Amino acid sequence: MGISLLPVSPPGAPTGGAAHFSLASSARVLGTLHLGPGAVIAQGAVIRSHGGSVRLGAGAAVLENATVTGASEHPVIVGERAVLGHRCVVLGAEVGALSEVGSGAILMPFARVGARCLVGEGTVIPSGMVVPDESVVEGRPGQLLRRATADDLERLRRLRGGNLSLPGQPLTAFSARDRAEDAPMGQLYTYRDKHPLVHPTATLFSTAEVSGDVVIGPGCIIGPGVKIVGDSEGPVRIGAGVQVLSNTVLHLPQDSSGLVLEDGVIIGPGCMVHGCHVGAGTLVEPGAILCDGSRLGRGCIVSAGSLVKPLSSFPDGARVEGFPAVQTGTLTTPPPPPRWALRPEDLAGLRRVG
């Protein structure tokens, strides 16, 4: 598993919103974000900051299609000149100054990555894990490999214009939301003769895209950057009260018989869900991959970053984790909605379809 070091300020990043930081037009910020001068929020990035709980230091970067979610009980703090890589997910975690979080990495609530650390691509930092300053960590779950070497720090220095100094700039509050007046609520596309059907009480964020033979049930929430692709012979059926969160992809391959999410399923940010069947009340944590023909029973939990292999099957109440995933336990009660899921009050100001 390699480590990709990325520049703090991607060239050509559009500027908008407030002065002195870069906000791409396709990025989405919900709530009040606190950030320093020179911060970058790149294309497709999604930041949810409940009660001002997300803080980005001066020169910090949230790169393309990354998801950052903070809450009062587990805020997100990203230090100065730190980089969150492409498609990474940070939920209520802390990242120290000058650290590099690789593409596709997942940081769970209460995790802490120290300053000048290197987090490998696809690494999962579980809840509560503490990574000391100047460490290299990789794996699912993350393992401390070694201390950062002089060569590692020199690479960081080169990527930051020849110095590792910190600006020490104060943060400024910035508020935005996914405004319905800026775009239609979700983008719906016909594929051949099939057009998506969306219940009037469902909510689609403006950057969500749905195509083909897809039915979305009552009370569903389809988050920013979600892609639901129903361009196969089988249907995509999403039950009542389902949440599909930021930058997740639901895809139905040509030879698949269908993709079904039963009532009350929650699919976390950054997931890949192919033609499978997910039972009612199941929770799929961030960055998980559900492959073709797999089946999950009712009230399961799939741990962050897990890979559910093709044609695999798990019973009701299974705790599923690993890469590839295996059953590691059995739940006695259905999993409650996690704090990083959306709540009705988070949707204030969003127009509903219909």
Secondary structure, 3 states (H helix, E strand, C coil): CCCCCCCCCCCCCCCCCCCCCEECCCCEEEEEEEECCCCEECCCCEEEEEEEEEEECCCCEECCCCEEEEECCECEEECCCCEECCCCEEECCEECCCCEECCCCEECCCCEECCCCEECCCCEECCCCEECCCEEEECCCCEEEEECCHHHHHHHHHHCCCCCCCCCCCCEEEEECCCHHHCCCCEEECECCECCEECCCCEECCCCEEEECEEECCCCEECCCCEEEECCCCCEEECCCCEECCCCEEECCCCCCCEEECCCCEECCCCEECCCEECCCCEECCCCEECCCCEECCCCEECCCCEECCCCEECCCEEEEECCEEEEEECCCCCCCCCCCCCHHHHCCCCCCC
